[in-house]
Amino acid sequence: MAAAGWLRRAAAAALPRLPSGLPLLPPPPPTPLTEAQSLLVPGLGAAAGPAMELMAVPKKKVSKYKKGLRNGPKALKPVPVIVRCRCCGRVKLPHFYCCSGERGTPNDSSS
């Protein structure tokens, strides 16, 4: 109990006394920060605020060799698609003209 009295007296001596006739007003609420103010870095000030946007930057130019290694697997690969003609049986690529689709011998004519 004695320690509490000592602490109260020390606090009263350190703080200035306010006149009792004035009502105590709460401090005004802090103003909301704008977007530009919220982006400010505390140590740099206002000069580096919104203009300081960091982007990824390569350290060196990529050589043609390295570019080829990276882009090589993305190239189109030849697809081994070989089909036989239904009419004559020759080997051909799909969607290519072979023998006009006529079955039998070309000498036969139907009249």
Secondary structure, DSSP 8 states (H G I E B T S, - for coil): -HHHHHHHHHHHHHS----TTS------------HHHHT--TTT-STTSTT-------SS---HHHHHHHHGGGS-------EE-TTT--EE-TT--SSTT--S-TT----
